[in-house]
Amino acid sequence: MNTIQPSSSQGYCATIGFFDGVHKGHRYLIRQVNELAQQRGLSSMVITFDSHPREVLHSAFCPQLLSTPEEKMALLAKTGIQRPVMLPFTTELAALSAREFMQQVLREQWGVQVLVIGYDNRFGRNRSESFDDYVAYGKEMGIEVVHARPLQVEGLNISSSMVRSVLQEGEMQMAYTCLGYHYSLSGTVTHGEHVGTSLGYPTANIQVADCRKLIPANGVYAVRAMIDGDGRWLQGMTNIGTRPTYGDHAIGIETHLFGYHNDLYGHELTVRFVQRLRDERKFHNTGELVRQLERDALQAKTILEQ
């Protein structure tokens, strides 16, 4: 295995995991790492991976990611962790047992002295070993292994799979409660069929940058959008779906920005989903669709201005 980087002479208090979405549960775990590192006079570290393990081990698996690798590192940087590390997840890495991973990667490469394990986290080949095994291995090699406390929201332990589930149901407020931020998609604006323009509601058709990123449930959403990362969030509404009024199409993501009239083709658009307004549905005629779009716009503006 290739050495990633030399470890700190100070030593680290670390945690490991995929950390998809860096949701509130992850941040609660990382807060415990930061606190314990400070108590022990160590630096704090998060070790994560660039690819979902199942994506590497099962080539047909396509993950529904809450965060791209770039988004994940940006989110980790906001947690106060002193050293976020992203390792390439390879078949070579996957072949290591938990003991081998702890010895070769955590101890020898990174100088980890304290390892904080999430309440439901397993690692190592086939994820076959338990927390007690990690504790025993740690005693052999000088790594103290600590079990983290879970964070509960509304009586539930927050997990990435739970967040995926609520997004796939279009429950954006619950997703926000679990994530601590509005879920977003980013991509390049491409040419569509200009149907929205003919209705008086021109839309930006987004080609999502990472095909592994989870697309929320079909429907109409109140959103905020940023163009080319310029820092300004504009109000709008987004439709995710197949536009059944005009015959079924592949699922598209179309965003109308209120009061914005400049050309967006080729620009990067990031869309934050604030609230789902309604299901996508088929309308009998154009007039009925336009009247519904007017109601959608009014409702979205009311939500976004609160």
SVG drawing of the C-alpha trace seen along z (x, -y; Angstrom):
<svg xmlns="http://www.w3.org/2000/svg" viewBox="-58 -41 65 52">
<polyline fill="none" stroke="black" stroke-width="0.4" points="0.0,0.0 1.2,-3.5 2.1,-5.8 -0.4,-8.7 1.5,-11.4 3.7,-11.4 1.8,-11.6 2.0,-14.4 4.7,-14.1 2.0,-15.3 -0.3,-12.4 -4.0,-12.3 -7.4,-11.7 -9.3,-10.4 -12.5,-9.0 -13.1,-7.1 -16.1,-6.7 -17.7,-7.5 -19.5,-10.6 -21.9,-11.0 -23.7,-14.3 -21.8,-15.2 -25.2,-15.4 -25.9,-16.4 -25.1,-13.0 -21.6,-13.1 -21.0,-16.6 -21.9,-15.4 -19.4,-12.6 -16.7,-15.0 -17.5,-17.4 -16.6,-14.5 -13.4,-13.9 -12.4,-17.6 -13.2,-17.7 -11.3,-14.5 -8.3,-15.7 -8.1,-18.9 -8.3,-17.0 -5.5,-14.6 -3.3,-17.3 -3.6,-15.7 -4.6,-17.0 -8.1,-16.1 -8.5,-14.1 -11.3,-12.7 -10.4,-10.0 -12.9,-9.4 -12.9,-7.9 -13.4,-9.2 -15.7,-6.4 -18.4,-4.4 -17.0,-0.9 -19.8,0.9 -19.1,-1.1 -15.5,0.3 -16.4,3.8 -19.5,4.2 -19.0,2.5 -22.8,2.5 -23.6,0.5 -24.4,-3.2 -24.6,-5.0 -27.1,-7.8 -24.7,-10.2 -25.7,-13.1 -22.4,-14.8 -19.8,-14.6 -16.2,-14.2 -15.6,-17.9 -18.8,-18.9 -17.9,-16.4 -14.4,-17.9 -15.9,-21.4 -18.5,-20.4 -15.8,-18.7 -13.7,-21.8 -16.5,-23.6 -16.6,-21.2 -13.5,-22.6 -11.6,-19.3 -7.9,-20.1 -7.0,-17.5 -9.7,-16.1 -8.1,-13.3 -9.7,-11.7 -8.2,-8.3 -8.7,-6.6 -10.9,-3.5 -9.3,-0.7 -9.6,3.0 -6.2,3.2 -7.6,1.1 -10.8,3.1 -8.8,6.3 -7.3,5.2 -8.7,6.6 -9.7,4.2 -6.5,5.0 -4.4,4.5 -6.1,1.2 -5.6,0.0 -1.9,1.0 -0.8,0.0 -3.0,-3.0 -4.1,-4.5 -1.0,-3.7 1.9,-3.6 0.9,-6.1 -1.0,-8.6 0.1,-8.3 -3.4,-7.8 -3.4,-7.4 -7.1,-7.7 -9.8,-6.3 -13.4,-7.4 -15.9,-4.9 -19.4,-6.0 -22.2,-4.1 -23.0,-2.0 -19.7,-2.0 -17.9,1.1 -14.7,1.2 -12.2,3.7 -12.6,6.6 -16.3,7.8 -16.9,5.5 -16.8,8.7 -15.3,7.5 -17.0,5.8 -16.2,2.8 -14.7,5.2 -12.3,6.5 -11.3,2.9 -10.6,2.3 -8.5,5.4 -6.4,4.6 -6.0,1.1 -4.5,2.3 -1.9,4.4 -0.7,1.4 -1.2,-1.6 -4.5,-3.0 -7.2,-3.8 -10.6,-3.0 -13.6,-5.0 -17.3,-4.5 -19.0,-7.8 -22.4,-8.8 -25.2,-8.8 -27.3,-11.9 -31.0,-11.5 -33.5,-13.8 -37.2,-13.3 -36.3,-9.9 -34.4,-8.6 -30.6,-8.1 -29.6,-10.2 -28.0,-8.2 -27.1,-8.9 -29.6,-6.2 -32.4,-7.9 -31.6,-11.2 -31.6,-9.6 -35.0,-8.1 -36.6,-11.4 -35.2,-13.1 -36.6,-10.4 -40.0,-11.2 -39.5,-14.9 -39.6,-15.7 -37.2,-18.6 -37.9,-20.0 -37.0,-16.7 -33.9,-16.5 -33.0,-20.0 -33.5,-18.9 -31.2,-16.0 -28.6,-17.7 -28.5,-21.1 -28.5,-22.7 -30.6,-22.7 -29.8,-19.8 -28.4,-21.0 -27.6,-20.0 -25.0,-21.6 -24.6,-21.3 -24.2,-23.0 -27.1,-24.8 -27.9,-23.1 -30.4,-23.8 -33.8,-22.3 -37.0,-22.5 -37.8,-26.1 -41.3,-25.1 -41.0,-27.2 -40.0,-30.3 -43.2,-29.9 -45.2,-29.8 -43.6,-32.9 -41.5,-30.9 -38.1,-30.3 -36.2,-27.6 -32.5,-26.6 -32.1,-22.9 -29.4,-21.5 -27.1,-18.7 -26.0,-17.5 -22.2,-17.4 -21.9,-14.0 -24.2,-11.3 -23.9,-9.5 -25.6,-12.4 -29.1,-11.7 -32.0,-13.4 -34.9,-14.3 -38.4,-13.1 -40.2,-14.3 -42.2,-17.5 -42.1,-21.3 -39.9,-22.9 -39.2,-26.4 -35.5,-26.9 -32.6,-29.3 -30.0,-29.2 -26.5,-30.5 -24.8,-31.2 -21.1,-30.3 -20.6,-30.3 -20.8,-34.1 -22.2,-34.1 -25.6,-35.6 -28.6,-33.3 -31.6,-34.0 -35.2,-32.9 -36.8,-30.5 -38.7,-27.3 -37.5,-23.9 -39.4,-21.1 -37.9,-17.6 -39.7,-15.2 -40.7,-14.0 -43.1,-16.9 -46.0,-14.6 -48.2,-17.4 -46.0,-17.3 -45.5,-13.5 -43.1,-11.5 -39.4,-12.5 -36.3,-11.5 -36.2,-13.0 -35.1,-16.6 -34.2,-19.3 -35.6,-22.7 -35.2,-25.9 -37.0,-29.2 -35.4,-32.2 -37.8,-34.9 -37.0,-38.2 -33.8,-36.9 -33.6,-37.4 -29.9,-36.9 -28.6,-34.0 -27.5,-31.1 -26.4,-28.5 -23.1,-27.0 -23.0,-28.5 -22.8,-26.5 -26.0,-26.6 -26.3,-25.4 -29.8,-24.8 -30.8,-24.6 -34.1,-22.8 -36.1,-24.6 -39.6,-23.1 -41.6,-20.8 -44.7,-22.5 -46.5,-19.7 -46.3,-16.5 -45.6,-16.7 -48.8,-16.1 -50.3,-16.1 -52.4,-19.1 -55.2,-19.1 -54.0,-22.2 -51.5,-25.0 -53.8,-27.5 -54.3,-25.1 -50.6,-24.6 -49.8,-28.4 -52.4,-29.0 -50.8,-26.4 -47.3,-27.8 -48.6,-31.2 -49.8,-29.6 -46.5,-27.8 -44.5,-31.0 -46.7,-32.9 -46.4,-30.0 -42.6,-29.7 -42.0,-33.5 -44.0,-33.4 -42.0,-30.5 -38.6,-32.0 -39.4,-35.4 -40.2,-34.1"/>
</svg>
